[in-house]
Amino acid sequence: MNGLPPNAVLLAFEGPDRYSMVGGLGTRVTELSAALAAVGVRTTLVFVGDPQLPAVERPDANLEYRRWCQWISAYHLGGVYDGEWGKSDDFKVSVPPFVADSIVEPAAQRGEDVLVIAEDWQTAPAVIELDRVLTERGTRDRAVLMWNANNTYGFDSMDWPALVRAARVTTVSRYMKFELRARGIESLVIPNGIPERIVGGPPEELVRALDSALARRPLFVKVGRYDEDKRWMQAVDAFARVRAEHPQATLIVRGGREPYGDAIFARARELGLHVEDVSIASREPEAFVERLAAAEGAIVNLRTFVPEELLYALYHVADAVLANSGKEPFGLVGLEVMAASGLAVTGSTGEDYAQPFENAIVCDTGDGRELAAYLNVLIADPSLAHSIRAAGAATAERYTWPIVLEILARKIL
């Protein structure tokens, strides 16, 4: 592909391991690394990996995983961000020499360049150090250093002047660009992407099975961390209002382990909503569908891993998927819903792709009454819901990784 160097390195805390996959960042770097490899770029993904897995893995001829900080993670089994300060310090010290010695130097000897993309605040010190190491060794001109902001976490602890000198700052949306500009930082906007494999929706057989099993309607789905920014309280309040008019309405949720979940479900019970916890030991689609069909709660709380195929099938059969965040740097879930031919309800911050009542429902506030009003409009007007789904599916096709890589290639400075 014109404009992309033949070599790339992605630096991130999150990655493809269950240990490392917390949210959108893990999905982003996993899919971005695979997309780069697919177009022939020799790609190395360096991330804080599962301490029980191999330090080096090659899932593809052009793709290498390097699991970092495993010696620290062995003492912090709670996940990638357990012990993150120690991991960040180790990342800063050990990653730059590895990249300089094992990737940039060999590429320079071949007369090739290396694209380095680092993600979020934990990797910023490593980028600054990598710039210094490469300059000291005389190979800085062979590396394109980019640091990408996916959210505002850690902004107050960063050495911005040093980072701007070391790397080109990028971000994923106009919302994040404004957040950076408020700190005096100029940035390039390169949007997130979705893999081509999810465009066109989930398998029809699975969709039919879920659609038949989930007979109680209207059906809503919400997936995300238990965090105030995700506007869970708005979703619960809106759902209670809708259920007052539609007693069979069901909300299927999948959250994390965050303590805020207790407050969310306490609010639901306060509103008279029965919360049913559902665990599914098997990952077989039939077991998943059967257990959901038997669930009777107004809110069905999935306390289990949901495979990608099943998750996208849920997005497809739901009357709406509530990705109604109040602060969303990009909004990857909304775009994934569109790719599954689902109907996305988003917030109005970083979701540049969302157009209200055209390809999505867009909430401007955190008021449950606003969301409930929009959901009732969809219930009353199936033709509008159908047109939004169709437009959303067309939107998703414009955000596949090959298209995003074309944007990246043209913005490399």
C-alpha positions, 0 to 999 in steps of 0.5 A: 500500500502506497505511503505505509512503511514496510514495517510497523510496531504497535505499542499498547498496554491492552491487546488480544489476550483475555488478560489484556482485553479491557475495552475498545483499545484492546480491540483497536490494536488487535484489529489494527495489527491484523489489518497492517499484516494483511496488506503486507506490512511486517507488524509487531504488537507489543502489549502487556500480555498474559503471564501464562502465555508465550512471550512471543507468538506469530499468529500470521506470517507478517504479524508478531505478538510480543507479550511484555511485562510478564514478570510483573503481571505474574504478581498482578493477576487482576488484569492488564491495569493491575500494577499499571505504574510498575508496568509503565515504568518497565515498558519505558525502560525495556521496550525502546532498546528492543524496538531500536535493536530488533526492528529499526536497526535491521530495517535501516540496514535494509534501507526501510522505514518503520512506523511506530504507533503508541497508544494512550498515556502509559506508553508516552514515556516509552515513545519519548525514550525511543526518540532519544535512543534512536537519535543517539544511535543515528537511526531516528530518520528511519522511524515514523513515531506517532502517539495516539490518544484514545481518551483523556485518561492520564492527560494530567500526568504526561510530559506534553512538550517532550512527547510533542517533540518526540512524536506526531500526536494523533487521535480518533475523533474530532471530540478528542482533537478538541480535548487535545487542543484545550491543552495546546496540543495539535493532532491529526484525526485518524478514525478507528476501524472495524474488521471487514469480517463483521460487515454484512451482519452475523450468520443468518442461522444464528440470528433466526435462532436468537430472534425466535428465542427472545420472544419478549419485546421490545428488546434492548441490549447494552454492553460496556464497562460499569462506568458513569461515562457509559450512562448506565443510569440513563439506560436503566431509567429509560428502560423503566419508562418504556417497560411501564408501557410495554410490560414484556420489554427486556434489557440484556446487559453485559458489563465488567467487574467495576463496583459501580455495577452494584449501584446500577442494579440497585437503581434498577431494583428501586424502579421495580425491575427484576434483575436476573443474573445469567451465567453460561458455562458453554460457549456453544451457540445452542446453549447460549440461545437456550439459556437466554430463552429461559431467562425471565428477568426484566433485566438479564445480566450476562455474567459470562463471556460472550463470543463475538459471533453471538454478541453481534447476533444480539446486536442484530436482533435487538430493537436497539443497542444502547451505546449512549455514552456521555463521554465517548472518544470514538464509539466503537460499539456503535459502529460495530452495531451498525456493521451487524445491521443493528440499530445503534443508540449513541451519545453525541461526543466522539461518534463522528459517524452518527447522524441522528434519526438517519443512521443512529439515534443520538442522545444529547443529554443524560436524561432518561426521559430523552432516551425513553422518548426516542425508544418509544418513537422507534417502537411506534415507527418500524419503518423509521427503525428499518431505514436507520438500520439500513443507513447504519449498515452503509455507514459501517462499510466506510469505516473498515480497516483497509479504508482507515489504513488509506487515511493513515497512509496519507497522513503520515508526515 
